[in-house]
Amino acid sequence: MTDPDDLDLLARLTAGADMQTTHRDPEHHVRALRLVDGPMGVTGGLLDERDVSLLAPSGTALAATFNRATVEAVGELLGEQAAARGVDVLLGPNLNLSRSPAGGRNFEHFGEDPYLAGVLGAAWITGVQSKGVGACAKHLVCNDTETGRHGYDVQIDEQTLHEVYLAPFAAAARAGVWAMMAAYNKVNGQHCAEHPGLLTRVLREQWDWDGVVMSDWFGTHSTTASLTAGLDLEMPGPARHLGPAAAAAVRAGDVPASTVQRAIEHLALLSHRTAGRTAPTRPPAETRRLLHEAAADSFVLLKNDHTILPLAGDTSVAVIGPNADEPAYQGGTFARIALGPEVRTPLTALREALGPRVTAHEPGAPSESRVPSLLPLGPRATDSPGDPGFTVTFHRVDTDGAVSEPLATDTRATGILVWFTELPGIGALADLPPGSSGLVRVSCLLTPETDGTYDFHFAGTGDLRLLIDGQETGRGGSRALPADVMGALLHGDVTRIPVSLTAGRQVRIDFEMSFTGGGRAQGMQFGARAAVPADLAERAVRAARVADTAIVFAGVSQDSSLESQDRDSLALPAAQTDLIEQVCAANPSTVVVVNAPFAVDMPWAERAAAVLLTWFPGQEYGPALADVLTGALEPGGRLPITLARADTDHAVTATGPSDDGRLTYTEGVLTGYRHFDAQRITPRFCFGHGLGYANLRWRAAHLHTDPTGRYLALAGVTLSSGTGRGGKEVVQVYAVPLTPTGATEPGRPEQHLVGFTTVHVPPAPAQPRIDIPLHVRDFSVWDPRTGSWRPRAGRWEIRLARSSRDVFHRFRVYVDEDGKLRTGPNS
């Protein structure tokens, strides 16, 4: 690379062209690649209602399936969707771990266990990439919480790093993932995007991995350190630290030209791999069926006293709770998917399935949406009153405060508006002259159906005000934080203004936001709802009392689970907890459906007849849930996380860094259920737990060495159904390191998951035999002295189990220093 022009052309490829695409150079076999966010669906560049896409179950939901086939099938579907939209790389899966139940993006994770996350993350990757679309495993590494994610410095010992947090990424590398994304945070003093220990020694040398390493968006901090550490691509564009700066670093002698050449080779390989992406047309019915079955496969039936579920054929049902009609399908991140009008709520689906057996629907408690939707109130665009939605106009404000005529006009049908880099008519954010500002006005005509007080909510990245019929009624808003504009857009302060409206009297509503130049994005949210009636809970309790069964839909709202923000409590909203307690007292046949993607407190669980955890289940939530409640489908899920009896029972509750910016992983390898085992704490519901509808019997456990030598051993059981109904079973295998005395080994997990398989057991008399392969790696430890894995020689116990606390059979074995297994009475 001696030609200066060639250097400039090649270096240009190391930085993105814009928010979603990279530069091209046909001479060096590098195409312009389009990278879009996932992992619950294929996002578009608009991030709003104009860009509808399929919404799949979240990471925790997919993890709860414990089903490789289901996860791979969802990956295939998303790969097809991405290919059809001209996408080269889908940014997912998220292979960070749910280190703390308070983690803000836990819903994207595959749970708390590194083995489970690695196996199912690899299945998702395999599915996506089978369609010629690259997967990008993120965020390498230890971006397990959101508070201060751009700057905290994770302090972690090498053994914990390799055995726990790098393990899912190692599985992704073995699965042949085509790209990985470096995390925002630091690890042991170095930013992940400029960490040679991670990007070169681990990825390239130890794992022999050949994919592209890209930064998280706006996640670079340097030129020389990033390139020499092994970063190939800075995103998004335009370039900041790479691109032209990379060429300058080569000319200055700070970076070898071969380093830039290496990055281009990785990009060329990714270009080649994604050049053959395919987009077959899958019939809509088949698509819905796949998402429908995947959702049902994720639902975890935590308890089912007196087999209240599935619902009997003549049962009358009172549907209660805010999440029946306002469910949470997904989180409030920038991977948000716009849903189509065909999506049916649980309430709609249950009414379709049960007909007149649904005797009542009462919300019982207010929705906890941060900014409620205004659409149910029937807004009409001011520039076209016959059309539903909002008129959006864009203006410039001069230094003397004069507002221009509209520079651009749009009609929208959403209360969440986001603009990156520039705004229609106003232009680039960076180009606003000093002292001037931009202004966005969102207007609609509203005719209330009832008299009363309506609560208007609004939030944004600038200064906002609300006008009713031209009169200012309230002000609010907040400025975007330069260090984390993504987070600022999603969880700025919300202003609530009560307004009295008269039925049948049309009013004009204006939300205005003004903002100054600079920054990476601007956004605003707005909405309104009628004030909450005082007797909301009383009406719900009356309805529950007269029905055979009450089903309470509780959970989080659509705008929960935010980037850059962890949870400050594991409790459901107080009004929902009170509602559940009151309904359980009024009707002992109460089913509680929890629509939350992470651990929540369940102090009422003992009083409910049944509890069903449904996560963020994707767009087919309503129909899938109706099928599970009526017995047409099995609740197939098992817990990929631990549900505690008290918040303080978890190993990690506080997620924020210390005052010096450090976040120390003091718990070491004892995360999740491993901590509960080590501390002898009884959880409310343990890792791996989940019930089905069939009476499945376990028989004849077995363990034997693999005659092919491919695996350390094969373990399993024979299963049968004790009734006329078949069902799903998840056979789990845990390994327990033992001391010479037979006790568990101090400082090590009492047990850790080393294998699992999902089995669909047919009705009797069929008795399938299950074999689960076990690998030497799962009986090894990371040795910091040699920087490598070695078999942990000594005695082990192998447990065949339904969950981490429900063990069917135990085998004692001995593993020697060569990774060979011996069984027998002297093992």
C-alpha positions in Angstrom: 0.0 0.0 0.0 2.5 2.6 -1.2 0.1 4.7 -3.4 -1.2 7.7 -1.3 -4.5 7.7 -3.1 -4.9 3.9 -2.5 -4.2 4.5 1.2 -6.9 7.2 1.4 -9.4 5.0 -0.4 -8.7 2.0 1.8 -8.7 4.0 5.1 -12.1 5.6 4.1 -13.6 2.1 4.3 -12.8 1.8 8.0 -15.6 4.2 8.9 -19.3 4.2 8.1 -20.8 6.4 5.4 -23.9 7.3 7.5 -26.1 5.9 10.3 -26.6 2.5 8.6 -24.3 2.0 5.7 -20.6 1.7 5.0 -18.5 2.9 2.1 -17.8 0.8 -1.1 -14.7 0.1 -3.1 -15.3 -2.4 -5.9 -11.6 -2.5 -6.7 -10.9 -4.1 -3.3 -14.1 -6.2 -3.3 -15.9 -4.2 -0.6 -19.5 -3.5 -1.1 -21.5 -0.8 0.6 -23.0 -2.8 3.5 -26.3 -1.9 5.2 -26.3 -2.6 9.0 -29.6 -2.4 10.9 -30.5 -2.9 14.5 -32.1 -6.1 15.9 -32.5 -8.5 17.5 -36.3 -8.7 17.9 -36.9 -7.7 14.3 -35.5 -5.8 11.3 -35.6 -2.1 12.1 -35.6 0.5 9.3 -34.0 3.9 9.1 -37.2 5.6 10.1 -37.9 3.9 13.5 -41.6 4.7 13.3 -45.0 3.8 11.9 -43.9 4.2 8.3 -41.6 1.3 8.6 -43.6 -1.7 9.7 -41.8 -5.0 10.3 -42.2 -8.4 12.0 -41.7 -8.5 15.7 -40.2 -11.7 17.2 -40.1 -12.7 20.8 -37.3 -11.1 22.9 -34.0 -12.7 23.9 -35.3 -13.8 27.3 -38.4 -15.2 25.7 -36.3 -17.2 23.2 -34.0 -18.3 26.0 -37.1 -19.6 27.9 -37.9 -22.0 25.1 -34.6 -23.9 25.8 -35.2 -25.0 22.2 -32.5 -24.7 19.6 -34.9 -25.5 16.8 -37.3 -22.7 17.7 -34.6 -20.1 18.1 -32.9 -21.1 14.8 -36.3 -20.9 13.0 -36.9 -17.4 14.3 -33.3 -16.5 13.2 -34.1 -17.8 9.7 -37.3 -15.7 9.5 -35.4 -12.6 10.6 -32.7 -13.4 8.0 -35.3 -13.6 5.3 -36.9 -10.3 6.4 -33.5 -8.6 6.5 -32.6 -10.0 3.0 -35.9 -8.8 1.6 -35.1 -5.3 2.9 -31.6 -5.2 1.4 -29.9 -5.6 4.8 -26.5 -7.1 4.9 -25.9 -7.3 8.7 -28.4 -7.6 11.5 -27.1 -6.2 14.8 -27.8 -9.1 17.1 -27.9 -11.3 19.1 -27.2 -9.5 22.4 -25.0 -12.0 24.2 -24.5 -10.0 27.4 -25.8 -11.7 30.5 -28.4 -10.8 33.0 -25.8 -10.3 35.8 -28.4 -8.3 37.8 -32.2 -8.5 37.6 -32.2 -4.7 37.4 -30.4 -4.6 34.1 -32.3 -2.3 31.7 -31.7 -4.4 28.6 -32.1 -7.8 30.2 -35.0 -8.5 27.9 -32.5 -8.7 25.0 -30.3 -11.2 26.8 -30.6 -14.9 26.7 -30.8 -15.1 30.5 -28.3 -15.4 33.2 -26.4 -18.6 32.3 -23.5 -18.4 29.9 -23.9 -21.9 28.5 -27.6 -21.4 27.7 -26.9 -18.0 26.1 -24.1 -19.4 24.0 -26.0 -22.3 22.7 -29.2 -20.4 21.8 -27.3 -17.3 20.6 -25.4 -19.6 18.2 -28.7 -21.1 17.0 -30.1 -17.6 16.3 -26.9 -16.8 14.4 -27.1 -19.9 12.4 -30.6 -19.2 11.4 -29.9 -15.6 10.3 -26.8 -16.4 8.4 -28.4 -19.3 6.6 -30.1 -16.6 4.5 -26.9 -14.9 3.6 -27.4 -12.1 6.1 -24.6 -11.5 8.7 -25.3 -11.6 12.4 -23.3 -9.2 14.6 -22.9 -10.5 18.2 -23.0 -7.7 20.7 -21.8 -6.1 23.0 -18.3 -7.5 23.6 -18.0 -7.6 26.6 -19.4 -6.9 30.1 -22.1 -4.4 28.9 -24.4 -6.2 31.3 -26.0 -3.1 32.7 -27.0 0.2 31.3 -26.2 2.8 33.9 -23.2 4.8 32.8 -22.7 2.4 29.9 -20.5 4.8 27.9 -17.8 5.1 30.5 -17.9 2.6 33.4 -14.8 0.5 33.8 -15.6 -3.2 34.6 -13.0 -4.7 37.0 -13.1 -8.4 36.5 -10.7 -11.3 37.1 -9.5 -13.3 34.1 -11.2 -16.5 35.1 -14.6 -14.9 35.5 -14.2 -13.1 32.3 -13.5 -16.2 30.3 -15.7 -18.7 32.1 -18.8 -16.5 32.3 -18.9 -13.3 30.2 -16.8 -14.3 27.2 -18.3 -17.7 27.0 -21.4 -16.8 24.9 -19.2 -14.9 22.5 -16.9 -17.9 22.2 -19.9 -20.0 21.3 -20.8 -17.3 18.6 -17.3 -17.5 17.2 -17.5 -21.3 17.0 -20.8 -20.9 15.2 -19.1 -18.8 12.6 -20.7 -15.4 13.4 -19.6 -12.9 10.7 -19.3 -9.8 12.9 -19.0 -8.7 16.5 -19.6 -5.3 18.1 -17.4 -3.9 20.7 -19.1 -2.6 23.8 -19.1 1.1 25.0 -17.6 0.3 28.4 -14.1 -0.3 29.5 -12.8 -3.6 30.8 -9.9 -3.5 33.3 -9.0 0.1 32.3 -9.3 -0.1 28.5 -12.3 0.8 26.3 -13.5 -2.4 24.6 -13.1 -0.8 21.1 -9.4 -0.3 21.8 -8.7 -3.4 23.9 -6.0 -5.6 22.2 -6.5 -8.3 24.8 -10.1 -8.7 23.6 -10.0 -7.8 19.9 -6.7 -9.5 19.0 -5.5 -12.0 21.6 -8.9 -13.4 22.3 -10.9 -13.0 19.1 -8.1 -13.5 16.5 -5.5 -15.6 18.3 -7.3 -17.8 20.9 -10.6 -18.2 18.9 -9.1 -18.1 15.4 -12.0 -15.9 14.3 -12.0 -14.1 11.0 -15.1 -11.8 11.1 -15.4 -8.0 11.3 -15.1 -6.1 14.6 -17.2 -2.9 14.6 -17.7 -0.3 17.2 -21.0 0.4 18.9 -22.6 3.5 17.5 -20.5 6.5 18.5 -18.4 4.1 20.6 -14.9 5.0 19.4 -12.5 7.2 21.4 -9.2 7.1 19.4 -7.5 6.3 16.1 -4.2 4.6 16.9 -5.4 2.6 19.9 -8.6 1.4 18.1 -6.8 0.3 14.9 -3.9 -1.4 16.7 -6.2 -3.2 19.1 -8.0 -4.8 16.2 -11.1 -2.6 15.4 -12.1 -2.9 11.7 -15.0 -0.5 11.4 -16.2 2.6 13.2 -19.9 3.2 13.1 -21.8 5.3 12.3 -20.6 7.7 9.6 -19.4 10.3 9.0 -15.9 9.3 10.3 -14.6 10.6 13.6 -11.6 8.6 14.7 -11.1 6.2 11.7 -11.6 6.8 8.0 -9.3 9.8 7.0 -7.8 9.8 10.5 -6.7 6.2 9.9 -4.8 7.3 6.8 -3.2 10.2 8.7 -2.1 7.8 11.4 -0.4 5.5 8.8 1.4 8.5 7.3 2.5 9.7 10.7 4.0 6.3 11.4 1.7 5.6 14.3 -0.1 2.7 12.6 1.4 0.2 10.2 -0.2 0.2 6.7 -0.8 -3.6 7.2 -3.2 -2.8 10.0 -5.5 -0.9 7.7 -5.1 -3.6 5.1 -6.1 -6.2 7.6 -9.3 -4.3 8.4 -10.1 -4.1 4.6 -9.6 -7.8 4.2 -12.1 -8.5 7.0 -14.6 -6.1 5.4 -14.1 -7.8 2.0 -14.8 -11.2 3.5 -18.0 -9.9 5.0 -18.9 -8.4 1.6 -18.4 -11.7 0.0 -20.3 -13.6 2.6 -23.4 -11.4 2.4 -23.3 -11.0 -1.4 -25.5 -14.1 -1.8 -28.3 -13.1 0.6 -31.6 -14.6 -0.4 -35.2 -13.4 0.3 -37.7 -16.1 -0.4 -41.3 -15.2 0.0 -42.8 -16.9 3.0 -46.6 -17.0 3.1 -48.0 -14.6 5.8 -49.9 -17.4 7.4 -46.7 -19.4 7.8 -44.9 -16.4 9.3 -47.6 -15.8 11.8 -47.7 -19.5 12.7 -44.0 -19.5 13.4 -44.1 -16.4 15.6 -47.3 -17.8 17.3 -45.6 -21.1 18.2 -42.4 -19.4 19.3 -44.3 -17.2 21.7 -46.2 -20.2 23.2 -43.0 -22.1 23.4 -41.5 -19.3 25.6 -44.4 -18.9 28.1 -43.4 -20.3 31.5 -46.2 -21.8 33.7 -44.7 -21.2 37.1 -47.5 -22.8 39.1 -50.9 -24.4 38.3 -52.7 -25.4 41.4 -55.6 -27.8 41.0 -54.8 -27.8 37.2 -56.8 -24.7 36.8 -55.1 -24.4 33.4 -56.0 -25.1 30.7 -59.4 -23.5 31.1 -62.3 -25.9 31.2 -64.7 -25.7 28.3 -67.6 -24.1 30.3 -65.5 -21.7 32.4 -66.7 -18.1 32.6 -63.8 -15.7 32.6 -63.3 -12.1 33.8 -60.4 -10.5 32.0 -58.7 -8.0 34.3 -55.6 -5.8 34.3 -54.1 -3.1 32.1 -51.9 -5.4 30.0 -54.9 -7.3 28.6 -55.7 -4.4 26.3 -52.4 -2.5 26.4 -49.8 -5.3 26.3 -46.0 -4.7 26.2 -44.7 -6.5 23.1 -41.2 -5.0 23.2 -38.9 -2.6 25.0 -38.4 1.1 24.4 -35.0 1.0 22.7 -33.8 2.1 19.3 -34.3 -1.4 18.1 -38.1 -0.7 18.4 -40.3 -2.3 15.7 -43.4 -0.6 14.3 -46.3 -3.1 14.4 -49.0 -3.5 11.7 -52.7 -3.2 12.3 -53.2 -7.0 12.2 -51.7 -7.4 15.7 -54.3 -8.6 18.2 -54.2 -7.9 21.9 -54.7 -10.7 24.5 -58.2 -9.2 25.2 -59.2 -9.4 21.5 -57.8 -12.9 21.1 -59.5 -14.2 24.2 -62.8 -12.8 23.1 -62.4 -14.5 19.8 -61.5 -17.8 21.5 -64.0 -17.8 24.3 -66.9 -15.7 23.0 -69.5 -15.0 25.6 -67.5 -16.9 28.2 -65.6 -13.6 28.7 -68.1 -12.0 31.0 -66.2 -8.8 31.7 -63.1 -6.7 31.0 -61.9 -4.3 33.6 -58.4 -2.7 33.6 -58.4 -2.5 37.4 -55.3 -0.4 37.5 -53.9 2.4 35.2 -51.5 1.6 32.5 -48.0 2.6 33.5 -47.0 3.8 30.0 -44.5 6.6 30.4 -46.2 8.5 27.6 -49.6 7.1 26.7 -50.8 7.0 23.1 -53.0 9.7 21.9 -54.4 7.6 19.0 -57.3 6.0 21.0 -58.8 9.5 21.4 -59.1 9.8 17.6 -56.9 12.7 16.7 -57.2 14.3 13.2 -54.5 16.0 11.2 -55.0 19.7 11.1 -54.0 20.0 7.4 -56.4 17.2 6.4 -59.1 16.9 9.1 -60.6 13.8 7.4 -57.4 11.8 8.1 -56.4 10.4 11.4 -53.1 11.3 12.9 -51.0 14.5 13.3 -49.7 17.3 11.1 -46.0 18.0 11.7 -44.4 21.2 10.5 -40.8 22.2 10.6 -39.5 25.8 11.2 -36.5 27.9 11.8 -36.4 30.5 14.6 -34.2 33.6 14.0 -32.1 35.2 16.6 -34.9 37.7 17.2 -37.3 34.9 17.9 -39.3 35.1 14.7 -40.6 31.8 13.6 -40.5 31.0 9.9 -43.4 29.7 7.8 -43.4 25.9 7.5 -40.2 24.7 5.7 -41.6 21.2 5.4 -44.9 19.4 6.4 -45.6 15.8 7.2 -48.6 13.8 8.3 -47.8 11.1 10.9 -49.7 8.5 12.9 -47.4 8.0 15.9 -46.6 9.9 19.2 -42.9 9.0 19.0 -40.9 11.1 16.6 -37.1 10.8 16.1 -34.8 12.5 13.6 -31.1 11.7 13.2 -28.5 14.2 11.9 -31.0 16.5 10.1 -34.7 17.5 10.1 -36.9 18.1 7.0 -36.7 21.6 5.8 -34.5 22.7 8.7 -31.5 20.7 7.5 -28.4 19.4 9.3 -28.5 19.9 13.1 -24.8 21.0 12.9 -25.6 23.8 10.4 -28.0 25.8 12.6 -26.4 29.3 12.9 -25.3 30.4 16.4 -28.2 32.0 18.2 -30.9 30.5 15.9 -32.9 27.4 16.6 -35.2 24.9 15.0 -38.8 24.3 15.9 -41.1 21.3 15.3 -44.8 21.7 15.8 -47.1 18.7 16.0 -50.8 19.6 15.6 -54.1 17.7 15.7 -57.8 18.3 16.1 -59.5 16.3 19.0 -63.2 15.8 19.8 -63.6 14.1 23.2 -66.4 11.6 23.5 -66.8 12.2 27.3 -66.5 15.2 29.6 -63.7 15.2 32.0 -60.0 15.7 32.8 -57.5 14.4 30.3 -53.8 14.0 31.2 -51.5 15.2 28.4 -47.9 13.9 28.5 -44.9 15.1 26.5 -41.1 14.7 26.6 -38.3 15.5 24.2 -34.7 16.6 23.6 -35.5 20.3 23.4 -37.8 22.9 25.1 -41.4 21.8 24.8 -44.8 23.5 25.3 -48.4 22.4 25.0 -51.0 24.7 23.5 -54.8 24.1 23.6 -56.7 26.2 21.0 -53.6 28.4 20.7 -53.2 29.0 24.4 -50.1 27.8 26.2 -51.0 25.2 28.8 -47.7 23.8 30.0 -44.0 23.6 29.4 -41.4 20.9 29.7 -38.7 19.0 28.0 -35.0 18.2 28.5 -31.8 18.7 26.5 -30.1 15.7 24.9 -26.9 14.7 26.6 -23.9 14.8 24.2 -22.4 11.7 25.8 -25.4 9.5 25.3 -28.0 11.1 23.0 -29.7 7.7 22.5 -30.5 7.3 26.1 -31.5 11.0 26.5 -34.1 10.6 23.7 -35.6 7.6 25.5 -35.8 8.6 29.1 -35.9 12.4 29.4 -38.3 14.0 31.9 -42.0 13.6 31.1 -44.3 16.5 31.8 -47.9 15.8 32.6 -50.6 18.5 32.3 -54.3 17.9 33.2 -56.7 19.6 30.9 -60.5 19.7 31.2 -62.3 18.9 27.9 -66.0 18.9 27.0 -67.6 16.0 25.1 -68.4 16.9 21.5 -66.4 20.1 21.5 -63.5 20.1 19.1 -60.1 21.5 20.3 -56.8 22.1 18.5 -53.8 20.5 20.2 -50.2 21.7 19.5 -47.0 20.2 20.9 -44.0 22.5 20.1 -40.4 21.7 20.6 -37.5 24.2 20.0 -33.9 23.2 19.9 -30.5 24.6 19.1 -27.8 23.3 16.7 -25.4 20.5 17.3 -26.0 17.1 18.6 -26.7 13.8 16.8 -30.4 13.5 17.0 -33.6 15.1 18.2 -36.8 13.5 19.3 -40.1 14.0 21.0 -42.9 11.9 22.5 -46.5 13.0 23.3 -49.8 11.6 24.2 -52.9 11.8 26.4 -55.4 9.7 28.2 -58.6 10.3 30.2 -57.9 10.6 33.9 -58.1 7.4 35.9 -61.6 6.7 37.6 -61.4 6.4 41.3 -63.3 3.1 41.4 -61.1 1.3 38.8 -60.0 -1.5 41.2 -63.5 -1.9 42.8 -65.1 -2.6 39.4 -62.4 -5.2 38.6 -62.9 -7.0 42.0 -66.7 -7.1 41.4 -66.2 -8.6 38.0 -63.8 -11.2 39.4 -66.1 -12.2 42.1 -68.9 -13.4 39.8 -66.8 -15.2 37.2 -65.6 -18.8 37.5 -62.0 -17.7 36.8 -60.3 -14.4 36.9 -57.3 -13.7 34.6 -55.3 -10.7 35.7 -52.9 -9.3 33.1 -50.1 -7.4 34.9 -46.7 -6.3 33.8 -44.7 -3.5 32.4 -45.5 -0.9 29.7 -44.4 -0.6 26.1 -42.0 2.2 26.9 -40.2 0.3 29.7 -36.8 -1.3 29.3 -34.8 1.7 28.1 -31.3 2.0 26.8 -28.9 3.8 29.2 -31.3 3.2 32.2 -31.5 0.3 34.6 -34.4 -0.5 36.8 -34.6 1.0 40.3 -37.1 -1.6 41.5 -38.1 -5.2 40.7 -41.7 -4.5 41.9 -44.6 -4.3 39.6 -46.5 -0.9 39.9 -48.1 -0.7 43.3 -51.6 -0.4 41.8 -51.1 -3.7 40.0 -49.8 -5.5 43.0 -52.8 -4.3 45.1 -55.1 -5.3 42.3 -53.7 -8.9 42.1 -54.0 -9.2 45.9 -57.6 -8.0 45.9 -58.7 -10.2 42.9 -57.0 -13.3 44.5 -58.9 -12.6 47.7 -62.2 -12.2 45.7 -61.8 -15.3 43.5 -59.5 -18.2 44.5 -59.5 -19.4 40.9 -57.3 -16.5 39.7 -54.7 -16.8 37.0 -52.0 -14.1 36.9 -50.4 -13.5 33.5 -47.2 -11.5 33.9 -46.2 -9.5 30.8 -42.6 -8.6 31.8 -39.3 -9.6 30.1 -37.2 -9.8 33.3 -37.4 -10.8 36.9 -40.2 -9.1 38.9 -41.3 -9.5 42.5 -44.2 -11.8 43.0 -45.2 -11.6 46.7 -48.7 -12.6 45.7 -47.6 -15.8 44.0 -48.7 -18.1 46.8 -52.3 -16.7 46.7 -52.7 -17.0 42.9 -54.0 -20.4 41.6 -51.7 -20.1 38.5 -48.9 -17.8 37.4 -47.9 -17.6 33.7 -44.8 -15.5 32.8 -45.0 -14.3 29.1 -41.9 -12.0 28.7 -41.9 -9.6 25.6 -43.5 -12.2 23.4 -43.6 -10.5 20.0 -46.5 -9.6 17.7 -48.4 -13.0 18.1 -48.7 -12.6 21.8 -52.5 -12.4 21.9 -53.4 -15.4 19.8 -50.6 -17.5 21.3 -51.7 -16.7 24.8 -55.3 -17.6 24.0 -54.2 -21.0 22.7 -52.1 -21.7 25.8 -54.8 -20.7 28.2 -57.4 -22.8 26.4 -55.0 -25.8 26.0 -54.7 -25.7 22.2 -50.9 -25.2 22.8 -48.5 -26.2 25.6 -46.8 -23.5 27.7 -43.3 -24.6 26.7 -41.0 -22.3 28.6 -38.5 -22.8 31.4 -36.9 -20.0 33.4 -33.6 -18.7 32.0 -33.3 -16.5 35.1 -33.9 -17.0 38.8 -36.9 -15.4 40.5 -36.1 -14.5 44.1 -38.3 -14.1 47.1 -36.5 -10.8 48.0 -34.5 -8.4 45.9 -31.6 -8.7 48.3 -31.3 -12.4 47.6 -29.7 -11.7 44.2 -25.9 -11.6 43.9 -26.0 -8.1 42.3 -28.7 -5.5 43.0 -26.9 -2.2 42.5 -25.9 -1.8 38.9 -24.2 1.7 38.8 -20.5 2.2 38.9 -18.7 3.7 42.0 -17.8 7.4 42.1 -14.5 6.7 40.4 -16.3 5.0 37.5 -15.4 1.4 38.4 -17.9 -1.4 38.3 -16.4 -4.4 40.1 -17.7 -7.9 39.5 -17.0 -9.0 43.1 -19.3 -12.0 42.8 -16.9 -13.7 40.4 -18.3 -16.8 38.7 -21.2 -17.1 41.2 -23.8 -15.4 39.1 -27.6 -16.1 38.9 -28.6 -19.5 40.2 -24.9 -20.3 41.1 -25.1 -17.6 43.7 -28.4 -18.9 45.1 -26.8 -22.4 45.3 -23.6 -21.2 47.0 -25.5 -19.1 49.6 -28.1 -21.8 50.2 -30.9 -19.4 49.3 -34.3 -20.8 48.3 -35.6 -18.8 45.3 -39.3 -18.3 44.6 -38.9 -20.0 41.3 -35.6 -21.5 40.3 -33.6 -21.5 37.1 -34.9 -24.0 34.6 -38.3 -24.4 36.2 -41.5 -24.6 34.2 -44.6 -26.7 34.1 -46.6 -28.2 31.3 -50.0 -29.7 30.9 -49.0 -33.3 30.3 -48.1 -35.9 33.0 -44.6 -36.8 31.7 -42.6 -39.5 33.4 -38.8 -39.8 33.7 -37.3 -43.4 33.6 -34.0 -45.1 33.2 -31.3 -42.5 33.5 -28.1 -43.4 31.7 -24.6 -42.1 31.3 -21.9 -43.6 29.0 -18.8 -42.6 27.1 -19.1 -41.6 23.5 -17.7 -44.5 21.3 -16.8 -41.9 18.5 -14.6 -39.9 20.9 -16.3 -36.7 19.8 -17.8 -36.0 23.2 -16.8 -36.6 26.7 -19.9 -38.6 27.5 -23.6 -39.0 26.6 -26.2 -38.6 29.3 -30.0 -38.9 29.3 -33.2 -40.5 30.3 -36.2 -42.3 28.8 -39.5 -40.4 28.9 -43.1 -41.3 28.6 -46.5 -39.7 29.0 -48.7 -40.9 31.9 -51.9 -39.6 30.2 -53.4 -39.4 26.8 -51.8 -36.0 26.2 -48.3 -35.5 24.9 -46.2 -32.5 25.9 -42.8 -30.8 25.9 -40.0 -31.7 28.3 -36.7 -30.0 28.8 -34.0 -32.4 30.1 -31.2 -30.5 31.7 -27.8 -31.7 32.7 -25.7 -30.0 35.5 -22.1 -30.7 36.4 -20.9 -30.5 40.0 -17.2 -30.3 40.9 -16.4 -32.3 44.0 -13.6 -32.3 46.5 -11.9 -35.6 47.5 -14.3 -35.8 50.4 -17.3 -35.5 48.1 -18.2 -32.0 49.1 -18.7 -29.1 46.7 -15.5 -27.2 45.8 -15.1 -23.8 47.6 -15.2 -20.8 45.3 -16.6 -22.7 42.4 -20.3 -23.0 41.4 -22.0 -25.8 43.2 -23.3 -26.8 39.8 -23.5 -25.3 36.3 -25.5 -26.2 33.2 -23.6 -28.3 30.7 -26.3 -29.7 28.5 -30.0 -29.6 27.7 -32.4 -30.8 25.1 -36.1 -30.2 24.3 -38.3 -33.2 23.7 -41.8 -33.4 22.5 -43.1 -36.5 24.1 -46.0 -38.2 22.3 -48.9 -39.8 24.2 -48.3 -43.2 25.7 -47.1 -45.8 24.9 -44.1 -44.3 23.0 -41.0 -43.9 25.2 -38.3 -41.8 23.5 -34.8 -42.2 24.8 -32.8 -38.9 25.1 -29.1 -38.6 24.7 -27.4 -35.3 25.6 -23.7 -34.9 24.5 -21.3 -33.5 27.1 -18.1 -31.7 26.1 -14.6 -31.6 27.8 -14.8 -27.8 27.8 -17.8 -28.0 30.2 -15.6 -29.9 32.7 -12.7 -27.5 32.3 -11.6 -24.3 34.0 -9.7 -21.2 32.7 -6.2 -21.2 33.9 -4.9 -17.6 34.2 -1.3 -18.9 34.5 -1.3 -20.4 31.1 -4.0 -18.3 29.5 -5.9 -21.4 28.4 -8.5 -24.0 29.3 -7.5 -27.2 31.1 -9.7 -30.1 32.3 -10.5 -29.8 35.9 -9.2 -33.2 37.0 -11.0 -34.9 39.8 -14.4 -36.1 40.9 -17.6 -34.7 39.4 -21.3 -35.3 39.9 -23.5 -35.2 36.8 -27.1 -34.4 37.5 -30.0 -35.1 35.2 -32.7 -32.6 36.2 -36.0 -30.9 35.3 -34.6 -27.7 36.8 -31.6 -26.5 38.9 -33.5 -27.6 42.0 -35.4 -30.6 40.7 -32.9 -33.4 40.2 -34.0 -36.8 38.8 -30.7 -38.7 39.0 -27.0 -38.3 40.0 -23.9 -40.0 38.5 -20.5 -39.8 40.1 -17.6 -39.8 37.7 -13.9 -39.0 37.5 -12.3 -36.7 34.9 -8.5 -37.1 34.4 -6.0 -34.5 33.3 -6.3 -35.5 29.7 -10.1 -34.8 29.7 -11.1 -38.5 29.8 -14.0 -39.7 31.9 -14.2 -42.7 34.1 -17.4 -44.1 35.7 -17.9 -46.8 38.3 -18.0 -47.3 42.1 -14.4 -45.9 42.6 -15.0 -42.7 40.6 
